[in-house]
Amino acid sequence: MLHGILLIALFACAAFYIGSAQIFKELSFSPMIIGIILGMLYANSLRNNLPETWVPGIQFCSKKILRLGIILYGFRLTFQDIVNVGVSGIVIDAIIVIVTILGGIWIGRLLKMDRDTALLTSIGSGICGAAAVLGAESTIRTQPYKTAVAVATVVIFGTISMFLYPLAYRSGWLDLSLQEMGIYSGSTLHEVAHAVGAGNAMGSEISDVSVIVKMIRVMLLVPVLLILGIWASRRNSADNVSKEKGKINIPWFAVGFLLVIAFNSLNLLPTAFVDAINYIDTFLLTMAMAALGAETSIDKFKKAGAKPFILAFCLDIWLIVGGYILAKHLAPLWL
């Protein structure tokens, strides 16, 4: 197992090194995204030469280390963030998350997609990109390639939107105030990195609101995962695939995530210490992404087909148009 873990750790180190390049910083490509790309490159080149004894280590990274990374992700958030952004950000975030997930599931059925892939893609688009996909994957325990496909859709359309929002705002296409634009970008952009990148391109006043609204969306991952755990348990019972029929699969790492947020809200740890934890957490999540990528070959992407990308495109259109309408008409009610 140790050899497999060290291999994935090496990929994570490489992802951090590559991510430090200026071009990737400007694109707001996090080490996590680079990690899954490196893992996929490995899966489609040298993967067949990997000793079988190393596989358990890779699986350990894609499951156990993943859950630890999600728990520690809570050190990026505080409950004070909710107070700072106000009612408008919370309400719009909740609408975006609910409609995106339920709408994605419905569109997935119309497209006759694999239900796990549709669910992961919808949750990734609706909440916080790759981190949400990883959390959902760990709850429903599906095949790694489905996770990689969902992450790929989030990266592609989230990155496009990250460049589109500043362009549209500075061109005058979006008739929004600074506060409304911050709420709009934070409630609709896929990744935290996308919200940071787009916000910085539009100014600090927009960026500050955007990041806080985005973090509230991240907090909504907890109730979504709890509901998902109950749904997964009922699905397994209906399909007779659960050894403990009827047992609710509670994602305890989601509860741990919430507890960490509560602890972090007390502001008991020095800022430098929290920053160090966040750096370690990013490394752990990068390892998890690389491990998932190492289990994803091109053949599995072909098996998934174009439908996940069609679904992600539809959801991105909803986020851009629907999010603008919500920010324009709902945000002023509570600002």
C-alpha positions in Angstrom: 0.0 0.0 0.0 2.8 2.4 0.9 4.2 2.3 -2.7 0.9 3.3 -4.2 0.5 6.2 -1.7 4.0 7.4 -2.4 3.3 7.3 -6.1 0.2 9.4 -5.7 2.1 11.8 -3.4 4.7 12.2 -6.1 1.9 13.2 -8.6 0.6 15.7 -6.1 4.1 17.2 -5.7 4.4 17.5 -9.5 0.9 19.1 -9.6 2.0 21.8 -7.1 5.2 22.5 -9.0 3.4 22.8 -12.3 0.6 24.9 -10.7 3.2 27.4 -9.5 3.9 28.4 -13.1 2.6 31.9 -13.9 0.3 30.7 -16.7 -1.6 28.3 -14.5 -1.9 31.0 -11.8 -3.4 33.4 -14.3 -5.8 30.6 -15.4 -6.7 29.9 -11.8 -5.9 26.2 -12.3 -5.6 24.7 -8.9 -3.2 21.8 -8.1 -6.3 19.6 -7.7 -7.2 20.1 -11.4 -3.6 19.5 -12.5 -3.5 16.5 -10.3 -6.4 14.7 -12.0 -4.9 15.5 -15.4 -1.6 14.0 -14.4 -3.4 10.9 -13.0 -5.3 10.5 -16.3 -2.1 10.9 -18.4 -0.6 8.2 -16.3 -3.7 5.9 -16.5 -3.5 6.1 -20.3 0.3 5.5 -20.6 2.2 3.6 -17.9 -0.7 2.3 -15.8 -0.6 -1.2 -17.2 3.0 -1.5 -15.9 2.0 -0.8 -12.3 2.5 -3.7 -9.9 -0.8 -4.9 -8.5 0.5 -4.6 -5.0 0.5 -0.8 -5.5 -3.2 -0.6 -6.4 -4.5 -0.7 -2.7 -2.4 2.5 -2.0 -4.1 4.3 -4.9 -7.5 3.3 -3.7 -6.6 4.4 -0.2 -5.9 7.9 -1.6 -9.1 8.0 -3.6 -11.2 7.1 -0.5 -9.7 7.6 2.9 -7.4 10.6 2.1 -10.3 12.1 0.1 -12.6 12.1 3.1 -9.9 13.6 5.4 -9.4 16.3 2.8 -13.1 17.2 2.7 -13.2 17.4 6.5 -10.1 19.7 6.7 -11.7 21.8 3.9 -13.9 23.3 6.7 -10.9 25.4 7.9 -11.5 27.7 4.9 -14.9 28.7 6.2 -16.6 30.3 9.2 -20.2 30.9 10.2 -19.3 34.6 10.3 -19.1 34.5 6.5 -22.8 33.9 6.4 -23.5 37.0 8.5 -21.2 39.1 6.4 -23.0 38.4 3.1 -26.5 38.8 4.3 -29.9 37.1 3.5 -29.7 37.8 -0.3 -26.6 35.6 -0.8 -28.0 32.8 1.3 -31.3 32.7 -0.5 -29.8 32.9 -4.0 -27.2 30.3 -3.2 -30.0 27.9 -1.9 -32.1 28.4 -5.1 -29.1 27.9 -7.3 -28.0 24.7 -5.6 -31.5 23.2 -5.4 -32.5 24.0 -9.0 -29.2 23.0 -10.4 -29.1 19.6 -8.8 -32.8 18.7 -9.3 -32.7 20.2 -12.8 -29.5 18.2 -13.7 -31.1 15.0 -12.5 -34.2 15.7 -14.7 -32.1 16.6 -17.7 -30.0 13.5 -17.2 -33.1 11.3 -17.3 -34.2 13.0 -20.5 -30.8 12.3 -22.0 -31.0 8.7 -20.6 -27.7 9.2 -18.9 -26.1 7.0 -16.3 -27.7 8.3 -13.1 -24.5 8.5 -11.0 -22.7 10.5 -13.7 -25.7 12.9 -14.0 -25.9 13.3 -10.2 -22.1 13.9 -9.8 -22.2 16.4 -12.7 -25.2 18.3 -11.2 -23.7 18.5 -7.7 -20.4 19.6 -9.1 -22.0 22.4 -11.1 -24.4 23.4 -8.3 -22.1 23.5 -5.3 -18.3 23.8 -5.5 -16.9 21.9 -8.5 -14.4 19.2 -7.9 -14.6 19.2 -4.1 -18.4 18.6 -4.3 -18.0 15.9 -6.9 -15.4 14.2 -4.6 -17.7 14.4 -1.6 -20.7 13.0 -3.5 -18.5 10.2 -5.0 -17.4 9.2 -1.5 -21.1 9.1 -0.4 -22.6 7.1 -3.2 -19.3 5.1 -3.9 -19.5 4.9 -7.6 -16.8 4.0 -10.2 -13.8 6.4 -10.3 -14.2 7.1 -14.1 -17.6 8.6 -13.5 -16.1 11.0 -11.0 -13.4 11.9 -13.5 -15.9 12.6 -16.2 -18.0 14.9 -13.8 -14.8 16.7 -12.8 -13.8 17.2 -16.4 -17.2 18.9 -17.2 -16.9 21.2 -14.2 -13.3 22.2 -15.2 -14.2 23.0 -18.8 -17.4 25.0 -18.3 -16.2 26.6 -15.1 -13.1 27.9 -16.7 -15.0 29.2 -19.7 -17.3 31.1 -17.3 -14.4 32.4 -15.3 -13.2 34.3 -18.4 -16.6 35.2 -19.6 -17.9 36.9 -16.5 -15.2 39.7 -16.3 -15.5 40.2 -20.1 -19.3 40.6 -19.9 -19.1 42.9 -16.9 -16.5 45.2 -18.2 -18.2 45.3 -21.6 -21.4 46.6 -19.9 -23.5 43.5 -20.9 -24.4 42.9 -17.2 -26.4 45.6 -15.6 -25.5 44.8 -12.0 -24.1 46.8 -9.1 -20.8 45.8 -7.5 -22.6 43.9 -4.7 -25.0 42.2 -7.1 -22.1 41.2 -9.4 -20.3 39.7 -6.4 -23.4 37.7 -5.5 -23.9 36.7 -9.2 -20.4 35.4 -9.7 -20.1 33.7 -6.3 -23.4 31.9 -6.6 -22.9 30.6 -10.2 -19.2 29.9 -10.8 -18.2 26.3 -10.4 -15.0 26.2 -8.4 -13.8 28.3 -5.5 -10.7 29.1 -7.7 -13.0 30.2 -10.5 -14.8 32.6 -8.1 -11.5 34.0 -6.9 -10.1 34.3 -10.4 -13.1 36.1 -11.9 -13.5 38.3 -8.8 -9.9 39.5 -8.9 -10.4 40.4 -12.6 -13.3 42.6 -11.7 -11.9 44.3 -8.6 -11.6 43.7 -4.8 -15.1 44.9 -4.0 -16.6 42.3 -6.2 -14.1 39.7 -5.3 -14.7 39.9 -1.5 -18.5 39.4 -1.9 -18.0 36.7 -4.6 -15.7 34.6 -2.4 -18.0 34.8 0.7 -21.1 33.9 -1.4 -19.1 31.0 -2.9 -18.1 29.7 0.5 -21.8 29.7 1.6 -22.4 27.4 -1.4 -19.6 25.2 -0.1 -21.4 25.0 3.3 -24.5 23.7 1.5 -22.5 20.6 0.6 -23.2 19.3 4.1 -27.0 19.0 3.9 -26.8 17.8 0.3 -24.4 15.0 1.3 -26.7 14.0 4.2 -29.7 13.8 1.9 -27.6 12.0 -0.6 -26.6 9.4 2.0 -30.2 8.6 2.8 -31.1 8.4 -0.9 -28.1 6.1 -1.6 -29.2 3.8 1.2 -32.7 3.5 -0.2 -31.4 3.0 -3.7 -29.2 0.2 -2.5 -32.1 -1.4 -0.6 -34.3 -1.2 -3.7 -31.5 -2.7 -5.9 -30.7 -5.4 -3.3 -27.0 -4.5 -3.4 -26.5 -3.5 0.2 -25.4 -6.2 2.6 -27.2 -4.3 5.4 -30.5 -3.6 3.8 -32.2 -0.4 4.9 -29.2 1.0 6.8 -28.8 4.7 6.2 -25.4 5.6 4.8 -24.5 8.8 6.7 -21.4 10.5 5.3 -19.7 11.2 8.6 -17.0 13.1 6.9 -19.7 15.7 6.0 -20.5 16.0 9.7 -16.8 16.3 10.4 -16.6 19.1 7.8 -19.4 21.0 9.6 -17.8 20.5 13.0 -14.5 21.9 11.6 -16.3 25.0 10.3 -17.9 25.5 13.8 -14.4 25.2 15.4 -12.8 27.5 12.9 -15.6 30.1 13.6 -14.3 30.4 17.1 -11.0 31.8 15.8 -8.9 29.9 18.3 -6.0 29.1 16.0 -3.4 31.6 14.7 -3.9 32.6 11.0 -0.6 31.1 10.1 -1.5 27.8 11.5 -4.9 27.7 9.6 -3.0 28.7 6.4 -0.7 25.7 7.0 -3.7 23.4 7.5 -5.3 24.7 4.3 -2.1 24.1 2.4 -1.9 20.5 3.6 -5.5 20.0 2.8 -5.0 21.2 -0.7 -2.2 18.6 -1.0 -4.4 15.8 0.3 -7.2 16.7 -2.1 -4.7 16.9 -4.9 -3.6 13.3 -4.0 -7.2 12.2 -4.1 -7.8 13.8 -7.5 -4.6 12.2 -8.9 -5.7 8.8 -7.6 -9.1 9.2 -9.2 -7.4 10.2 -12.5 -5.1 7.2 -12.3 -8.2 5.0 -12.4 -9.6 6.7 -15.5 -8.7 5.7 -19.0 -9.8 7.1 -22.4 -11.9 4.0 -23.0 -14.0 4.9 -19.9 -14.5 8.5 -21.3 -15.7 7.0 -24.5 -18.0 4.8 -22.6 -19.5 7.8 -20.9 -20.0 9.5 -24.3 -21.0 13.1 -25.0 -24.1 13.2 -22.7 -22.3 14.4 -19.5 -20.9 17.4 -21.5 -24.3 18.2 -22.9 -25.7 18.1 -19.4 -23.0 20.3 -18.1 -23.5 22.8 -20.9 -27.2 23.0 -20.1 -26.5 23.5 -16.5 -23.9 26.2 -17.3 -26.5 28.1 -19.4 -28.9 27.9 -16.4 -26.2 29.2 -14.1 -25.4 32.1 -16.4 -28.9 33.2 -17.3 -30.8 32.1 -14.2 -28.1 33.4 -11.8 -28.2 36.8 -13.5 -32.0 37.0 -13.1 -31.8 36.1 -9.5 -29.0 38.5 -8.7 -30.8 41.3 -10.6 -34.2 40.9 -9.1 -33.7 39.1 -5.7 -30.5 40.6 -4.4 -31.8 44.2 -4.2 -34.6 43.0 -1.9 -32.2 42.4 1.0 -29.3 44.6 0.2 
